[in-house]
Amino acid sequence: MIPAVSPLVPTGILLPESVLHTEWFAILATFVAINTVMYCALAVAKILPKLHPSSWLPVRHERTETRSIYPDAPR
């Protein structure tokens, strides 16, 4: 059986409102928000496949013609 809560006791409040409006709490909340965004960005970056931008550009040292004894062979 769940005990009844008195209507005089507020439930779900961790800190009084006066603490929530202080400068140090705003700084802490900002730090936590930035930390959370960075953690999410790193987690998404770990999930996505690696990108290799160098493979998008043509390579200078690649031959334009094959030097194989089979001229029709793929490069």
C-alpha positions, -999 to 999 in steps of 0.1 A, spaced: 0 0 0 14 34 -10 16 59 19 -4 91 15 15 123 11 4 153 31 -8 182 8 15 206 27 46 188 16 55 197 -20 66 166 -40 91 165 -68 111 195 -57 148 189 -52 160 224 -45 142 256 -34 134 282 -60 159 306 -45 188 283 -53 176 279 -89 179 316 -96 215 319 -84 244 327 -107 264 295 -98 234 273 -106 231 290 -140 268 283 -147 264 247 -136 233 243 -158 252 258 -188 281 234 -182 258 204 -180 240 215 -212 272 219 -231 285 186 -218 253 168 -228 255 182 -264 291 172 -267 284 137 -255 255 133 -279 276 146 -308 304 122 -300 280 93 -297 265 101 -331 300 104 -346 308 69 -333 277 55 -349 282 70 -384 306 54 -408 340 71 -412 343 95 -441 375 97 -462 374 130 -481 408 123 -497 391 94 -516 367 119 -533 395 136 -552 415 121 -580 449 107 -570 479 124 -588 501 93 -588 475 70 -604 483 61 -640 458 70 -667 467 40 -688 473 4 -677 508 -10 -682 497 -46 -679 503 -72 -706 466 -74 -708 456 -39 -721 419 -45 -715 423 -53 -678 408 -29 -653 431 -5 -636 
